[in-house]
Amino acid sequence: MQFIAASLNVVLVSADAAQVALVQAAHEASYPVSHFFTVQQCLAATESLASAIFILDLRQQDEALLHLSQQLQQRKTSLGVICISREDDLSTKLRALRLGVDHVLTSPWEPDELSALVDNLEQRALARMTNADDKFVESNGLQLDTRFRVIRGHLSEQALSRSEFLLLMAFVQSNQQQLEIWEIYEVLKKNEDQLPKQALEAQIYRLRKKIRDCGAGKQVLKANRLQGYQLCCPVKID
């Protein structure tokens, strides 16, 4: 399972100091809050964020921010967009909702109200990610859990030794999921004197069996003409 909270950022675009204070009061204890005065500042500074929920104050520069909301929805790292509108500005509120904004807060609003909306978006994103992971496993894919050093499939999960974990990581991250013999020795930080070919083959055999036991099928780690091995099933790193 993937955990969003550790990397979640709340991003506010507003020129109103009072709104900034309210947003920070709602989230300062839970998530870092980044504040930008303009659309340009926001776009330039948030490109590399791992995951973010955006709060756009539509009471000023509403056209630019409505356009920004469309751009943000195209980002895979955007978990949602919340807009703030004036109480009497129904047309802007409706436009925002039609453009796909997740929620519209009407000013004045309370910090607890915003906090609940952010929590809702976070939980929705987590549910989407969990569902995608489940579908991946059901289609005979495997998940490599880097926290617990475990490989999971639709039949079972298998604990990996340190060397098995390093090998599988290297296969998944390599070009076409294949490694030559010398690359395997480099991954394990050993040479042929320390780990004879027969012992290396035994290690590959044990890793192959664990992958098969997870339900990946028979052809999971095939030998390439005595030059190396290739991983022949999809593995997703978590």
TIRO-264551 format. One record per residue (C-alpha): x, y, z; residue number from 1. Coordinates in nm, 2 decimals, decimal comma. Example, Ala and Ser with C-alpha at 12.3 -4.5 7.8 and 13.67 -1.06 7.14 Angstrom:
BEGIN
1,23 / -0,45 / 0,78 / 1;
1,37 / -0,11 / 0,71 / 2;
***
This chain:
BEGIN
0,00 / 0,00 / 0,00 / 1;
0,12 / 0,35 / -0,08 / 2;
0,10 / 0,62 / 0,18 / 3;
0,03 / 0,98 / 0,06 / 4;
0,03 / 1,18 / 0,38 / 5;
0,41 / 1,18 / 0,42 / 6;
0,46 / 1,36 / 0,08 / 7;
0,13 / 1,55 / 0,05 / 8;
0,16 / 1,93 / -0,01 / 9;
-0,12 / 2,19 / 0,01 / 10;
-0,07 / 2,46 / -0,24 / 11;
-0,25 / 2,79 / -0,21 / 12;
-0,27 / 3,06 / -0,48 / 13;
-0,41 / 3,38 / -0,34 / 14;
-0,33 / 3,75 / -0,30 / 15;
-0,54 / 3,78 / 0,02 / 16;
-0,33 / 3,76 / 0,34 / 17;
-0,65 / 3,67 / 0,54 / 18;
-0,71 / 3,36 / 0,32 / 19;
-0,34 / 3,26 / 0,36 / 20;
-0,37 / 3,27 / 0,74 / 21;
-0,69 / 3,06 / 0,73 / 22;
-0,54 / 2,79 / 0,51 / 23;
-0,23 / 2,77 / 0,72 / 24;
-0,44 / 2,75 / 1,03 / 25;
-0,63 / 2,46 / 0,88 / 26;
-0,32 / 2,26 / 0,77 / 27;
0,00 / 2,38 / 0,93 / 28;
0,00 / 2,09 / 1,18 / 29;
-0,08 / 1,82 / 0,92 / 30;
0,08 / 1,92 / 0,58 / 31;
0,32 / 2,18 / 0,45 / 32;
0,14 / 2,47 / 0,30 / 33;
0,30 / 2,65 / 0,00 / 34;
0,17 / 3,00 / -0,08 / 35;
0,19 / 3,18 / -0,42 / 36;
0,05 / 3,51 / -0,52 / 37;
0,03 / 3,44 / -0,90 / 38;
-0,04 / 3,16 / -1,14 / 39;
0,31 / 3,19 / -1,29 / 40;
0,48 / 3,15 / -0,95 / 41;
0,27 / 2,84 / -0,88 / 42;
0,33 / 2,66 / -1,21 / 43;
0,71 / 2,72 / -1,19 / 44;
0,75 / 2,61 / -0,83 / 45;
0,52 / 2,31 / -0,81 / 46;
0,63 / 2,11 / -1,12 / 47;
0,84 / 1,87 / -0,91 / 48;
0,60 / 1,81 / -0,62 / 49;
0,53 / 1,44 / -0,56 / 50;
0,16 / 1,50 / -0,47 / 51;
-0,04 / 1,81 / -0,40 / 52;
-0,39 / 1,95 / -0,34 / 53;
-0,43 / 2,30 / -0,49 / 54;
-0,65 / 2,57 / -0,34 / 55;
-0,73 / 2,86 / -0,58 / 56;
-0,87 / 3,19 / -0,46 / 57;
-1,11 / 3,28 / -0,74 / 58;
-1,21 / 3,61 / -0,58 / 59;
-0,93 / 3,78 / -0,77 / 60;
-0,77 / 3,69 / -1,11 / 61;
-1,05 / 3,44 / -1,16 / 62;
-0,99 / 3,39 / -1,53 / 63;
-0,63 / 3,30 / -1,49 / 64;
-0,70 / 3,07 / -1,20 / 65;
-0,98 / 2,89 / -1,38 / 66;
-0,74 / 2,82 / -1,66 / 67;
-0,48 / 2,70 / -1,41 / 68;
-0,74 / 2,46 / -1,26 / 69;
-0,76 / 2,29 / -1,60 / 70;
-0,38 / 2,26 / -1,63 / 71;
-0,35 / 2,12 / -1,28 / 72;
-0,61 / 1,85 / -1,35 / 73;
-0,38 / 1,71 / -1,62 / 74;
-0,10 / 1,65 / -1,37 / 75;
-0,07 / 1,30 / -1,24 / 76;
0,06 / 1,44 / -0,91 / 77;
-0,24 / 1,67 / -0,86 / 78;
-0,48 / 1,50 / -0,61 / 79;
-0,75 / 1,76 / -0,64 / 80;
-0,84 / 2,12 / -0,68 / 81;
-1,04 / 2,33 / -0,44 / 82;
-1,16 / 2,68 / -0,53 / 83;
-1,27 / 2,97 / -0,31 / 84;
-1,54 / 3,20 / -0,44 / 85;
-1,74 / 3,50 / -0,32 / 86;
-2,08 / 3,43 / -0,17 / 87;
-2,26 / 3,62 / -0,44 / 88;
-2,06 / 3,49 / -0,74 / 89;
-2,27 / 3,20 / -0,85 / 90;
-2,16 / 3,21 / -1,21 / 91;
-1,79 / 3,17 / -1,13 / 92;
-1,87 / 2,89 / -0,89 / 93;
-2,07 / 2,70 / -1,16 / 94;
-1,79 / 2,76 / -1,42 / 95;
-1,54 / 2,61 / -1,18 / 96;
-1,75 / 2,30 / -1,12 / 97;
-1,81 / 2,25 / -1,49 / 98;
-1,43 / 2,27 / -1,55 / 99;
-1,39 / 1,98 / -1,32 / 100;
-1,29 / 2,15 / -0,99 / 101;
-1,35 / 1,91 / -0,70 / 102;
-1,49 / 2,15 / -0,45 / 103;
-1,59 / 2,52 / -0,43 / 104;
-1,57 / 2,69 / -0,09 / 105;
-1,79 / 2,99 / -0,05 / 106;
-1,63 / 3,28 / 0,15 / 107;
-1,65 / 3,32 / 0,44 / 108;
-1,55 / 2,97 / 0,54 / 109;
-1,41 / 2,79 / 0,84 / 110;
-1,07 / 2,61 / 0,87 / 111;
-1,24 / 2,28 / 0,97 / 112;
-1,44 / 2,30 / 0,65 / 113;
-1,13 / 2,31 / 0,43 / 114;
-0,95 / 2,05 / 0,64 / 115;
-1,24 / 1,81 / 0,59 / 116;
-1,23 / 1,87 / 0,21 / 117;
-0,85 / 1,81 / 0,19 / 118;
-0,88 / 1,49 / 0,40 / 119;
-1,16 / 1,37 / 0,16 / 120;
-0,94 / 1,43 / -0,15 / 121;
-0,65 / 1,25 / 0,01 / 122;
-0,86 / 0,94 / 0,10 / 123;
-1,01 / 0,94 / -0,25 / 124;
-0,67 / 0,94 / -0,41 / 125;
-0,55 / 0,66 / -0,17 / 126;
-0,86 / 0,45 / -0,27 / 127;
-0,78 / 0,50 / -0,64 / 128;
-0,42 / 0,39 / -0,59 / 129;
-0,52 / 0,09 / -0,39 / 130;
-0,77 / -0,02 / -0,65 / 131;
-0,51 / 0,02 / -0,93 / 132;
-0,27 / -0,20 / -0,73 / 133;
-0,53 / -0,47 / -0,68 / 134;
-0,61 / -0,48 / -1,05 / 135;
-0,24 / -0,50 / -1,13 / 136;
-0,20 / -0,80 / -0,90 / 137;
-0,52 / -0,97 / -1,03 / 138;
-0,38 / -0,95 / -1,39 / 139;
-0,08 / -1,17 / -1,28 / 140;
0,14 / -0,88 / -1,21 / 141;
0,36 / -0,87 / -0,90 / 142;
0,43 / -0,60 / -0,64 / 143;
0,77 / -0,56 / -0,48 / 144;
0,72 / -0,40 / -0,13 / 145;
1,05 / -0,22 / -0,06 / 146;
0,96 / -0,14 / 0,30 / 147;
0,91 / -0,50 / 0,41 / 148;
1,12 / -0,67 / 0,14 / 149;
0,83 / -0,88 / 0,02 / 150;
0,70 / -0,99 / -0,32 / 151;
0,32 / -1,02 / -0,36 / 152;
0,11 / -1,18 / -0,63 / 153;
-0,25 / -1,31 / -0,66 / 154;
-0,16 / -1,65 / -0,51 / 155;
0,07 / -1,56 / -0,22 / 156;
0,34 / -1,32 / -0,08 / 157;
0,70 / -1,43 / -0,03 / 158;
0,96 / -1,28 / 0,20 / 159;
1,29 / -1,21 / 0,02 / 160;
1,64 / -1,24 / 0,15 / 161;
1,86 / -0,93 / 0,11 / 162;
2,04 / -1,07 / -0,20 / 163;
1,71 / -1,18 / -0,36 / 164;
1,56 / -0,84 / -0,30 / 165;
1,87 / -0,66 / -0,45 / 166;
1,86 / -0,90 / -0,76 / 167;
1,49 / -0,85 / -0,82 / 168;
1,52 / -0,47 / -0,79 / 169;
1,81 / -0,48 / -1,04 / 170;
1,61 / -0,69 / -1,29 / 171;
1,30 / -0,46 / -1,27 / 172;
1,51 / -0,14 / -1,32 / 173;
1,74 / -0,28 / -1,59 / 174;
1,69 / -0,24 / -1,97 / 175;
1,44 / -0,50 / -2,08 / 176;
1,45 / -0,65 / -1,73 / 177;
1,77 / -0,85 / -1,81 / 178;
2,11 / -0,87 / -1,65 / 179;
2,43 / -1,03 / -1,76 / 180;
2,63 / -1,26 / -1,53 / 181;
2,89 / -0,99 / -1,45 / 182;
2,61 / -0,74 / -1,37 / 183;
2,46 / -0,99 / -1,13 / 184;
2,79 / -1,02 / -0,95 / 185;
2,81 / -0,64 / -0,93 / 186;
2,46 / -0,61 / -0,78 / 187;
2,56 / -0,87 / -0,51 / 188;
2,90 / -0,71 / -0,47 / 189;
3,07 / -1,05 / -0,51 / 190;
3,30 / -1,22 / -0,75 / 191;
3,31 / -1,57 / -0,89 / 192;
3,56 / -1,68 / -0,62 / 193;
3,32 / -1,56 / -0,35 / 194;
3,01 / -1,69 / -0,52 / 195;
3,08 / -1,98 / -0,77 / 196;
2,85 / -2,01 / -1,07 / 197;
2,67 / -2,31 / -0,92 / 198;
2,59 / -2,11 / -0,60 / 199;
2,47 / -1,82 / -0,82 / 200;
2,24 / -2,05 / -1,02 / 201;
2,10 / -2,19 / -0,69 / 202;
2,02 / -1,83 / -0,58 / 203;
1,85 / -1,76 / -0,91 / 204;
1,65 / -2,08 / -0,87 / 205;
1,53 / -1,98 / -0,53 / 206;
1,42 / -1,64 / -0,65 / 207;
1,25 / -1,80 / -0,95 / 208;
1,05 / -2,03 / -0,72 / 209;
0,93 / -1,75 / -0,50 / 210;
0,81 / -1,55 / -0,80 / 211;
0,63 / -1,86 / -0,94 / 212;
0,47 / -1,93 / -0,60 / 213;
0,32 / -1,58 / -0,61 / 214;
0,14 / -1,68 / -0,92 / 215;
0,34 / -1,53 / -1,20 / 216;
0,34 / -1,84 / -1,42 / 217;
0,62 / -2,08 / -1,53 / 218;
0,85 / -1,86 / -1,74 / 219;
0,96 / -1,59 / -1,49 / 220;
1,34 / -1,59 / -1,50 / 221;
1,49 / -1,74 / -1,81 / 222;
1,85 / -1,80 / -1,89 / 223;
2,00 / -1,61 / -2,19 / 224;
2,25 / -1,85 / -2,35 / 225;
2,46 / -1,87 / -2,04 / 226;
2,52 / -1,49 / -2,06 / 227;
2,27 / -1,39 / -1,80 / 228;
1,90 / -1,39 / -1,71 / 229;
1,58 / -1,21 / -1,80 / 230;
1,28 / -1,14 / -1,58 / 231;
0,97 / -1,22 / -1,79 / 232;
0,68 / -1,09 / -1,58 / 233;
0,57 / -0,74 / -1,48 / 234;
0,67 / -0,63 / -1,14 / 235;
0,56 / -0,30 / -0,98 / 236;
0,78 / -0,14 / -0,71 / 237;
0,60 / 0,00 / -0,41 / 238;
***
